[in-house]
Amino acid sequence: MAAKTLEAVLKSKRAELLHIERDHDAIYYVQPESKILDNSNAAVTVAATPGTEPQPEASAKPESKPANSEPSQPPPQPQVGSEANAPIADQPVPVLDAILAIIAFKAKKPLGDISIQQSIKSLVAGKSTFQNELLGDLQKEFGNKIPDKAEEMSLKELASAVGSSGGSLGKCTQPFVARMFNSKMPGGFSLAQTRSTLQTSYGLGPLRQDALFLVALTMEPVSRLTSEAEASAWLSTVAQTYAARVGISYVVSLDSTGGAGRKGAVPAISSAEMQKIRQQEVAHIQQQIQVLARYAGIDLLDGTRSAGREKAVSAELQSELDQAKIELGDEFMTGVLPQFDARKARHFDSYWNWARQDAYEWIQQAIAMCSLDTIRDKHLDLCNATRVQRLKNCANAELLELLSGTAKVLRTSNNSMLEPVVQLVDTLHKACQQALENTPVYCELSAPMQPKTRISAKGDVSYTEIARKNEPTYAAFIERIQLAMLSDQVPPIHMSKQTSSGQWMYNREFTSVYFDGLSDIARQGVS
């Protein structure tokens, strides 16, 4: 129907109808691979027939050359192929390079300013603290291979004395490199990502990467780089400096030459064109998202603004940390870091075992007292309320099982002298069983005291505290004070409230609330 309508409207003109699914390739201009190859060959040269050489196009005219001119040499081509793609031979980090890098990094000097004929003593110029710091770093890097009087040897002699090492970054340089990436590189430019770039783009193996990082230490940026572009430019400078020092050259990979030198290869679409197409697609999608967001009343830039503010705060804090590091040095900044490690924390949760041990010891003490015929009821009136409360707070099923089993054993002994012990065990079992339904609480179970002052005949004053009469517990002490309040007496301990005139007057309501809280602590306990 649509085709007939278009044919009637356009008449002599030709119109083609395309379907989004059936004619996908035509809509997006996707050509078959064979057609791309044919078009590419036609654009470069005219197809040659068998036995003949391909001729240039008719429009191309040969340039005239002076009679005395020499044949021009072809421009140098980038090295490609299997040899170019082969990685550079990996080599261990030389000991001398590690020594030079550590000294240059700590002295904040370029590598070129450090002579291998100089000694550490001459380099530090009499600064004994700096000398000891360098020797400590070298011992940390190479262990016991550092000889005595190392500060008096030239750096070349010191490297020979150390001999061979592990060939990679040591215990000193490895933290230096990690700290540099954490403090000076942008967030997305990690050490692992840098190693991958050095492997794929420069052909450097792990050991040569370590050697390059030693050079990078001496070229550390003054402040944190703000973007990955700056970090990539810095890495490129470091890579060129390293290549110049060790006498190597980086080769161009096969992919970056566009497949030069390959015969019969199928030409691919330019990566720049592909990138342009992707950018256009992303821009189109973003426009659609913005339209939908405006319709829904959503601010798409809210997160960006928040991230910008956070980034500004982070940059300010990082700048302050960098200034503190420059002022105080690496040793101080490392020394003040917290040492706590949650993985090494020990959790002392053996209360369940100690509760059983306390109950068993208490029962054994009671049995010993019964066997000596010295036990009295006053010793067993749950003679230590604090001890009972501790068992109640630690009560569990295993403790109840221990108490019930102990009671059964004591009853089967048919020993009348152990009857007080059986009563003690039964009372503990009942108290712990009730405590299982509640959370552990704190109870004030100490005996209330009162002051006592004596003046001797010689005039000597002595002060002591003695138990209060008729008030063996805090609960009894608080109860007596509450009774005094009921008779409209002002208790010795009370709460006051400031009046409008500024005077403090006894307040019955506040005092009642205060002693009610104390009564709860002494009787029920608080969690």
MOBEL-V154895 format. One line per field, one symbol per residue. phi: phi as a letter, one per 20 degrees, with the letter a starting at -180 (. if undefined). psi: psi as a letter, one per 20 degrees, with the letter a starting at -180 (. if undefined). A space follows every 10 residues. Layout:
BEGIN
phi=???
psi=???
END
This chain:
BEGIN
phi=.ffffffffe lffdcdeddf efdgfffele efffffffff fffebffeeg ncefdffffe dfffdffefe ffefffdffc offfffffgf cfffffffff ffffffelcf ffedefeedf fffelnefff ffffffffff fdmefffflf feefffffff ffmecfncfe feffffffff ffddefgede fffffffffe edmefgffff ffffffgfdg ffcffebfff ffffffffff fffffemdce eeffffemnf neemfefdfg ffffffffff ffffffffff fffffemdef efffffffff ffffffffff fffffffenf fffffeffdf cffdfddece gfffffffff ffffffffff feldfcgffd elgcffffff fffdfbffff ffffffffff fffldffeff ffffffffff ffffffeceg cdcedfefdc fbdcdffenf dccbdcfffm cfcfffffff ffffffemee ffdbdcceef eneecgdfff ffffffffff ffdence
psi=ghghghhhgh diqpqppqqh ghkghhgjlo qqhhhggghg hhhgrppqqp irqpqrqhip ppqqqqhjqq pqqqqpqqpr ahhhipqppp qqpqghhggg ggghghilqq hiiopiiqrh hhhiljnhgh ghgghgghhh gibjiprqkh iiqqhghghh hhcqaijapa ighghggghg hhhiqrginr hghgggghgh hikprgghgg hhhghhhikp qhrppirhgg gggghggggh gghhgilrqq qprhhijkkq ippjqoprqp hggghggghg gghgghgggg ghghhikpoh jghggghggh hggghghhgg ggghghghrh gghhhjqqip ohijqponkk hhghghgggg ggghggghhh hikjqqhhij llhnhhhghg hhhjqahhgh hgghhggggh hiikohhjgh hghgghgggg ghhhhhirqq rppojqpqrq qppqorhijp ppprprqppj mhrhghghhh hhhhhhkkqo qhorqrpprh iiqpqpohgg hghghhghhg hhghrq.
END
